[in-house]
């Protein structure tokens, strides 16, 4: 009888604790906190967003989201080295941000570091669970630079299946000009 009562109390304790504990990750909380800056990026106001996230990084120096979005601004302003620094910081604080891997790969690609870029794109595809066509297309582009054409072709076809028109254009260009995909 006592064992049943203790078991019931323990289950009751776990149930109450589950509903009382905050389940949001730090990244989710930061996305809400920095919503204004994220909105600026979605409106393509990168200079204003850069100023916003500069302040955010200074006030929250351990925020992976602040570093990741400041890096996005640097990428749009063609400043790959600064973006790479910010993305390295962001991923050191939270290594589960899929967009950070994608942006880091783009920065490395812009710096002609194709092998390293491929690794970052591969991580991005994994974190996006293979459902983000941009990550797959960028991985295909890095594979093309590494002369892995058959894998690049498969990636481009997968990106097309996910609705990426840019991949369809790339698949019509050499060395894939003889590929027929419908």
C-alpha positions in Angstrom: 0.0 0.0 0.0 2.8 2.4 0.9 4.6 1.6 -2.3 1.5 2.4 -4.4 1.1 5.7 -2.5 4.7 6.7 -3.0 4.4 5.7 -6.7 1.3 7.8 -7.1 2.9 10.8 -5.3 6.0 10.5 -7.6 3.9 10.4 -10.7 1.9 13.4 -9.5 5.2 15.2 -8.7 6.5 14.5 -12.2 3.3 15.7 -13.9 3.2 18.9 -11.9 6.9 19.5 -12.6 6.4 19.0 -16.3 3.7 21.7 -16.6 5.5 24.1 -14.3 9.0 24.0 -16.0 9.7 26.3 -18.9 10.3 24.3 -22.1 11.6 27.1 -24.4 15.2 26.9 -25.3 17.5 29.9 -24.9 17.4 30.3 -28.7 13.6 30.5 -28.7 13.7 33.1 -25.9 16.3 35.1 -27.8 14.3 35.0 -31.0 11.4 36.6 -29.1 13.7 39.1 -27.5 15.4 40.2 -30.8 12.2 40.0 -32.8 12.6 43.7 -34.0 16.0 43.0 -35.4 14.9 39.8 -37.1 12.0 41.7 -38.6 14.5 44.2 -40.0 16.4 41.4 -41.7 13.2 40.0 -43.2 12.4 43.5 -44.5 15.9 43.6 -46.1 17.0 46.5 -44.0 20.5 45.0 -43.3 22.3 48.2 -42.3 19.7 49.0 -39.6 19.7 45.3 -38.5 23.5 45.3 -38.2 23.4 48.3 -35.9 20.6 46.6 -33.9 22.5 43.3 -33.6 25.8 45.1 -32.8 24.0 46.5 -29.7 22.5 43.1 -29.0 25.9 41.4 -29.0 27.2 44.0 -26.6 24.3 43.7 -24.2 24.0 39.9 -24.6 27.6 38.6 -25.3 26.6 35.0 -24.9 23.6 35.0 -27.2 24.0 32.7 -30.1 21.0 34.2 -31.9 22.5 37.7 -31.7 25.8 36.6 -33.2 24.0 34.5 -35.9 21.8 37.4 -37.1 24.7 39.9 -37.0 26.5 37.4 -39.2 23.6 37.3 -41.6 23.9 41.1 -41.9 27.7 40.8 -42.5 27.0 38.2 -45.3 24.5 40.5 -47.0 27.1 43.3 -46.9 29.7 41.0 -48.5 31.9 40.8 -45.3 32.6 37.1 -45.2 35.4 37.3 -42.6 33.3 39.1 -40.0 30.4 36.8 -40.7 32.6 33.8 -40.2 33.8 35.1 -36.9 30.3 35.8 -35.7 29.0 32.4 -36.8 31.9 30.6 -35.1 30.9 32.4 -31.9 27.2 31.6 -32.4 27.9 27.9 -32.9 30.2 27.8 -29.9 27.2 29.0 -27.8 24.6 26.9 -29.5 25.5 24.2 -32.0 22.0 23.4 -33.0 21.2 26.5 -35.1 20.7 25.2 -38.6 20.8 28.6 -40.2 24.2 29.3 -38.7 25.7 26.3 -40.4 24.2 27.3 -43.7 25.5 30.9 -43.4 28.9 29.7 -42.2 29.0 27.5 -45.3 28.1 30.4 -47.5 30.9 32.6 -45.9 33.4 29.8 -46.5 32.2 29.3 -50.0 32.7 33.1 -50.7 36.2 32.7 -49.3 36.9 29.8 -51.8 37.2 27.3 -49.0 35.0 24.7 -50.7 35.9 21.6 -48.6 35.2 23.4 -45.3 32.0 24.9 -46.9 30.8 21.4 -47.9 31.1 20.2 -44.3 29.1 23.1 -43.0 26.4 22.7 -45.7 26.3 19.0 -44.8 25.6 19.9 -41.2 23.0 22.4 -42.3 21.2 19.7 -44.3 21.3 17.4 -41.4 19.9 20.0 -38.9 17.2 21.0 -41.4 16.4 17.3 -41.7 16.9 17.4 -45.5 13.9 19.7 -45.9 15.6 23.0 -46.7 16.3 23.3 -50.5 18.7 26.2 -50.1 21.1 24.1 -47.9 20.9 21.2 -50.4 21.6 23.5 -53.3 24.6 25.1 -51.6 25.9 21.6 -50.8 25.5 20.7 -54.4 27.4 23.9 -55.4 30.3 23.0 -53.1 30.3 19.5 -54.5 30.6 20.9 -58.0 33.6 22.9 -56.9 35.1 19.7 -55.4 34.3 17.8 -58.7 31.8 15.4 -57.1 29.3 15.8 -60.0 27.1 12.7 -59.5 26.4 13.6 -55.8 25.9 17.2 -56.8 23.3 16.1 -59.4 21.5 14.1 -56.8 21.4 17.1 -54.4 20.1 19.3 -57.1 17.3 16.9 -58.0 16.4 16.6 -54.3 16.3 20.5 -54.1 14.0 20.6 -57.1 11.7 18.1 -55.5 11.5 20.5 -52.5 10.5 23.3 -54.9 13.8 25.1 -55.6 13.8 26.8 -59.0 17.5 27.8 -58.8 18.5 24.2 -58.7 16.4 23.5 -61.8 18.4 26.3 -63.6 21.7 24.8 -62.3 20.7 21.4 -63.5 20.3 22.7 -67.1 23.9 24.1 -67.1 27.1 22.2 -67.8 28.2 19.6 -66.7 24.5 18.6 -66.2 23.2 19.9 -69.5 22.3 16.3 -70.7 20.2 15.6 -67.6 16.5 15.4 -68.2 14.4 16.0 -65.1 10.7 16.5 -65.1 
